Amino acid sequence: MSLVPAGGIEGPALTELRAEVRRFLAEEIATRAFVPRVDTWVTSWDVEFTRRLAARGWLGMVIPRRYGGQERTFLERFVVTEELLAAGAPVAAHWIAERQIGPSLLKYGTEEQKHAYLPGISRGEIFFGIGMSEPDSGSDLASVRTRAERVDAGWRLTGTKVWTSGAHHADAFFALARSAPLDPARRHDGLSQFIVDLHAPEVHIRPIVSMGGDHHFNEVHLDGVFVPDDRVLGAIGDGWRQVTSELGFERSGPERILSTYRLLAATASAMADGRLPRDAGLGRHVARTAVLHQMSFAVSTALEEHADADTAAALVKVLGTTGEGDIADYVDMLIGTGRAPGDEELVRLLRSAVLQRPGFTLRGGTNEVLRGVIARGLGLR
């Protein structure tokens, strides 16, 4: 049994698109429109950059034109996002909306919801977060305690979500809540998803400041916030199936491979021009990244063909996030042994990578939990 679907081949049209994105990014960097960083899909929120991408047709790429999108392929989107991440571009503002909110609305949303949100996502004007994780729940989404109580013409949500990236900037998020009493024998039943307005007065957002002093994550407290019936996503009680489908989009992208790519590239440049001594470990990490690229491209090929890629996406996420962290550890080892080149950019990238490194294997489901998902997909449990 193949763990990863057969990958496609990058044809001339994709190669030309890749070159076009590279030219754009080189100009942006040359004019200092942005400073390249690591882990930018979490840490670098830049609305103006997002709108420049939208103006070029590089947002809403898989959204049909009738909903304001570009109606392009998953493979074209893969090429664009891979180049953005490799360049360390500031993509956090649109990342969640572009990556999984748009595809999920296409799959589960009503026509009214699609027209309400998808054009704004494609223009870089509407921003989303994800309300899955909760305090004390870890990766066990079935243990969510946020309650959805039926009221006249809608629902009232009460509970707390945590690690919500960009909630202090976002307009709305998808919230997973328990809409029916918990049945211990069927823990995944009775869950539903709701589109919550983060500007509502009953929503209270508290920052979670990282040990480096940065603010990307948040606690979101829902104090009886009203969600009308027309903002229920999909079917009541079908939340678990919907969420697991959405996690395929979240786990399969190149962001699970390339969070520290800019650091790896800077290290290779430092070795090439003698600022760091040559080290065989670099080749191992470059080869590993190349293999992961092929695996991630194969998952995007499966998504394009509407094939099941959940197990493959979990596998790429486990291997990719481990590799990202290993790159940070490797460069830290090189510089930490007294062989630092005095390279300001390399040190800056490394410092950020080391600070972000603990989260790589946690977000999107811990790697320990995902190994269970992989085993289940293989019929081993």
Secondary structure as the mmCIF struct_conf table of DSSP 4:
data_model
#
loop_
_struct_conf.conf_type_id
_struct_conf.id
_struct_conf.beg_label_comp_id
_struct_conf.beg_label_asym_id
_struct_conf.beg_label_seq_id
_struct_conf.end_label_comp_id
_struct_conf.end_label_asym_id
_struct_conf.end_label_seq_id
BEND BEND1 LEU A 3 VAL A 4
HELX_LH_PP_P HELX_LH_PP_P1 PRO A 5 GLY A 7
HELX_RH_AL_P HELX_RH_AL_P1 PRO A 12 ALA A 30
TURN_TY1_P TURN_TY1_P1 THR A 31 ARG A 32
BEND BEND2 ALA A 33 PHE A 34
BEND BEND3 VAL A 38 ASP A 39
HELX_RH_AL_P HELX_RH_AL_P2 THR A 40 THR A 43
HELX_RH_AL_P HELX_RH_AL_P3 VAL A 47 ALA A 55
TURN_TY1_P TURN_TY1_P2 ARG A 56 GLY A 57
BEND BEND4 LEU A 59 GLY A 60
TURN_TY1_P TURN_TY1_P3 MET A 61 VAL A 62
BEND BEND5 ILE A 63 ILE A 63
HELX_RH_3T_P HELX_RH_3T_P1 ARG A 65 TYR A 67
TURN_TY1_P TURN_TY1_P4 GLY A 68 GLY A 68
BEND BEND6 GLY A 69 GLY A 69
HELX_RH_AL_P HELX_RH_AL_P4 PHE A 74 ALA A 86
TURN_TY1_P TURN_TY1_P5 ALA A 87 GLY A 88
HELX_RH_AL_P HELX_RH_AL_P5 ALA A 92 ILE A 96
HELX_RH_PI_P HELX_RH_PI_P1 ALA A 97 ILE A 101
HELX_RH_AL_P HELX_RH_AL_P6 GLY A 102 TYR A 108
HELX_RH_AL_P HELX_RH_AL_P7 GLU A 111 ARG A 123
TURN_TY1_P TURN_TY1_P6 GLY A 124 GLY A 124
STRN STRN1 PHE A 128 GLY A 131
TURN_TY1_P TURN_TY1_P7 PRO A 135 SER A 139
HELX_RH_3T_P HELX_RH_3T_P2 LEU A 141 SER A 143
STRN STRN2 ARG A 147 VAL A 151
TURN_TY1_P TURN_TY1_P8 ASP A 152 ALA A 153
STRN STRN3 GLY A 154 VAL A 162
BEND BEND7 TRP A 163 TRP A 163
TURN_TY1_P TURN_TY1_P9 SER A 165 HIS A 169
BEND BEND8 ASP A 171 ASP A 171
STRN STRN4 ALA A 172 ARG A 178
BEND BEND9 ALA A 180 ALA A 180
TURN_TY1_P TURN_TY1_P10 PRO A 184 ALA A 185
BEND BEND10 ARG A 186 ARG A 186
TURN_TY1_P TURN_TY1_P11 ARG A 187 GLY A 190
STRN STRN5 LEU A 191 ASP A 197
TURN_TY1_P TURN_TY1_P12 LEU A 198 HIS A 199
BEND BEND11 ALA A 200 ALA A 200
TURN_TY1_P TURN_TY1_P13 PRO A 201 GLU A 202
STRN STRN6 VAL A 203 VAL A 209
TURN_TY1_P TURN_TY1_P14 MET A 211 GLY A 212
BEND BEND12 GLY A 213 GLY A 213
STRN STRN7 HIS A 215 PRO A 228
HELX_RH_3T_P HELX_RH_3T_P3 ASP A 229 ARG A 231
STRN STRN8 VAL A 232 LEU A 233
BEND BEND13 GLY A 234 GLY A 234
TURN_TY1_P TURN_TY1_P15 ILE A 236 GLY A 237
HELX_RH_AL_P HELX_RH_AL_P8 GLY A 239 SER A 252
BEND BEND14 GLY A 253 GLY A 253
HELX_RH_3T_P HELX_RH_3T_P4 PRO A 254 ARG A 256
TURN_TY1_P TURN_TY1_P16 ILE A 257 ILE A 257
TURN_TY1_P TURN_TY1_P17 SER A 259 THR A 260
HELX_RH_AL_P HELX_RH_AL_P9 TYR A 261 ALA A 272
TURN_TY1_P TURN_TY1_P18 ASP A 273 GLY A 274
BEND BEND15 ARG A 275 LEU A 276
HELX_RH_AL_P HELX_RH_AL_P10 ALA A 280 GLU A 304
TURN_TY1_P TURN_TY1_P19 GLU A 305 HIS A 306
HELX_RH_AL_P HELX_RH_AL_P11 ASP A 310 LEU A 334
HELX_RH_PI_P HELX_RH_PI_P2 ILE A 335 ARG A 339
HELX_RH_AL_P HELX_RH_AL_P12 GLU A 344 GLN A 356
HELX_RH_3T_P HELX_RH_3T_P5 ARG A 357 GLY A 359
TURN_TY1_P TURN_TY1_P20 PHE A 360 GLY A 364
BEND BEND16 GLY A 365 GLY A 365
HELX_RH_AL_P HELX_RH_AL_P13 ASN A 367 GLY A 377
TURN_TY1_P TURN_TY1_P21 LEU A 378 GLY A 379
#
